[in-house]
Amino acid sequence: MASRHQGEDWAGDRGAKWLRDLDVMEAMLAPVGEALLAQAALAPGERVVDIGCGGGPTSRRAADAVGADGLVLGLDISPALVAEAARRAEGVAQLAFRLGDAGRETPPEAPFDRLISRFGVMFFPDPPQAFRHLASLLRPGGRMDLAVWADPRRNPWMMEMRAAIGAHVELPSPEPLAPGPFQLADPDYLDSLLQGAGFQAVERRLVEMPLLLAGPGASPAETARFASRAFAIGELLDAADEGVKAAALADLEALYTRHQTAEGVAMPAAFWLVRAAL
Ligand SMILES: C[S@@+](CC[C@H](N)C(=O)[O-])C[C@H]1O[C@@H](n2cnc3c(N)ncnc32)[C@H](O)[C@@H]1O
């Protein structure tokens, strides 16, 4: 069942931290979900699996799209997030959640017509094996729609946060293919991974948009506190002494003050919307 992944302990601490800031995370990522679901264009009656569903916002939207004759299964490795997703979905008959490692386990509801994921497929320790397994969850002709982060250099929201924190604590060197948000950022790697797993007609579209970092209306100070506790990079501050933490928070707040807008703190972000079929 759920396993611990190096640096990305979603079955444990990372999942618990995502849950702690669930509403803010979901508000920040809502436009990505809109773009993904618009591309996926799910139809009534379809059977859908949402990989790495987290607290289930995309699964809930998908359940609306497939209606009472369809089925949506949210699959996630974090017990805390699966429990919360199930609680939030109570009463929607066509929506269910399961705990499991999507890179290895086959839920009894398989095969599916459709597979969707908003930022839930970049954490597998062995992506070629995991994507072959994801393909096996789909029926022949089934389709997959994914949102995955693009190159960090196109994501100043992450790079500038990293730089602000890195001015105060030592940062680990980035490992591009290690499990983590940017594991699938390289388009050549992504294409070869999908083709190696048997997907045909792989299409990728780069979407660039500003994201409201701590959701609509958050102040620079709130955004700094959110960034330092909600993202893995902020964990580097946990072991720092109080003076270092305060200085890093002040730099984050200064950064977010430069990006303050009438809607909240908005910074440029970029992700791939991927479509592939078997
Ligand atoms: C960045 S969060 C995205 C959550 C959700 N899709 C959303 O957009 O709100 C990544 C999610 O992938 C899940 N995850 C990571 N590795 C997984 C695996 N091997 N199998 C299933 N879920 C996994 C995590 O527990 C987490 O909920």
Ligand as a Chemical Component Dictionary entry (heavy atoms), coordinates in Angstrom:
data_LIG
# 
_chem_comp.id                   LIG 
_chem_comp.type                 NON-POLYMER 
_chem_comp.pdbx_formal_charge   0 
_chem_comp.three_letter_code    LIG 
# 
loop_
_chem_comp_atom.comp_id 
_chem_comp_atom.atom_id 
_chem_comp_atom.alt_atom_id 
_chem_comp_atom.type_symbol 
_chem_comp_atom.charge 
_chem_comp_atom.model_Cartn_x 
_chem_comp_atom.model_Cartn_y 
_chem_comp_atom.model_Cartn_z 
_chem_comp_atom.pdbx_ordinal 
LIG C1  C1  C 0  0.420  18.567 -5.490 1  
LIG S1  S1  S 1  -0.780 17.532 -4.746 2  
LIG C2  C2  C 0  -2.182 17.759 -5.831 3  
LIG C3  C3  C 0  -3.486 17.346 -5.211 4  
LIG C4  C4  C 0  -4.730 17.555 -6.085 5  
LIG N1  N1  N 0  -4.632 16.868 -7.350 6  
LIG C5  C5  C 0  -4.994 19.019 -6.313 7  
LIG O1  O1  O 0  -4.670 19.516 -7.397 8  
LIG O2  O2  O -1 -5.524 19.685 -5.406 9  
LIG C6  C6  C 0  -0.164 15.939 -5.213 10 
LIG C7  C7  C 0  -1.040 14.792 -4.765 11 
LIG O3  O3  O 0  -0.516 13.554 -5.318 12 
LIG C8  C8  C 0  -0.623 12.554 -4.324 13 
LIG N2  N2  N 0  0.341  11.484 -4.613 14 
LIG C9  C9  C 0  1.689  11.544 -4.599 15 
LIG N3  N3  N 0  2.211  10.346 -4.933 16 
LIG C10 C10 C 0  1.169  9.510  -5.185 17 
LIG C11 C11 C 0  1.048  8.144  -5.574 18 
LIG N4  N4  N 0  2.134  7.386  -5.786 19 
LIG N5  N5  N 0  -0.171 7.609  -5.720 20 
LIG C12 C12 C 0  -1.293 8.361  -5.499 21 
LIG N6  N6  N 0  -1.244 9.655  -5.126 22 
LIG C13 C13 C 0  -0.036 10.231 -4.975 23 
LIG C14 C14 C 0  -0.338 13.304 -3.031 24 
LIG O4  O4  O 0  -0.744 12.617 -1.876 25 
LIG C15 C15 C 0  -1.084 14.610 -3.267 26 
LIG O5  O5  O 0  -2.413 14.548 -2.829 27 
# 
loop_
_chem_comp_bond.comp_id 
_chem_comp_bond.atom_id_1 
_chem_comp_bond.atom_id_2 
_chem_comp_bond.value_order 
_chem_comp_bond.pdbx_ordinal 
LIG C1  S1  SING 1  
LIG S1  C2  SING 2  
LIG S1  C6  SING 3  
LIG C2  C3  SING 4  
LIG C3  C4  SING 5  
LIG C4  N1  SING 6  
LIG C4  C5  SING 7  
LIG C5  O1  DOUB 8  
LIG C5  O2  SING 9  
LIG C6  C7  SING 10 
LIG C7  O3  SING 11 
LIG C7  C15 SING 12 
LIG O3  C8  SING 13 
LIG C8  N2  SING 14 
LIG C8  C14 SING 15 
LIG N2  C9  SING 16 
LIG N2  C13 SING 17 
LIG C9  N3  DOUB 18 
LIG N3  C10 SING 19 
LIG C10 C11 SING 20 
LIG C10 C13 DOUB 21 
LIG C11 N4  SING 22 
LIG C11 N5  DOUB 23 
LIG N5  C12 SING 24 
LIG C12 N6  DOUB 25 
LIG N6  C13 SING 26 
LIG C14 O4  SING 27 
LIG C14 C15 SING 28 
LIG C15 O5  SING 29 
# 
